[in-house]
Amino acid sequence: MKGKSYRRSNPRDVLARLIAEHPKAGKRKLKDEFLTVIRGKDGRDALDSVAEYWFEANYEKQRGNQP
């Protein structure tokens, strides 16, 4: 699953852009900026992408080895 892009809007790209734009910002500031972008007017695809990533990352763990 590592490195997959689940949708056109990739939250990993959003974070990379924010880090590039705010190289001296701390983790808290970057997280706040990230959430603002993700929740923003055009952030629906990005928010869906985050939710899908979480689901995919946790589905198998929650199900165990069940088919």
C-alpha angles and dihedrals in degrees: 000000000000113000097010121144110214097189143008089266105067117195089201088063091049091054093046090052092048092050090050092048094045106032094163096046119115127234094265093052092047091048091051091049091046092052091047091054094043093049094041129111092274095034099092094100091046093049090049088050092053090049092048092048091052092048094050092045093051106031097084092042091054094045095045113202095330115133 
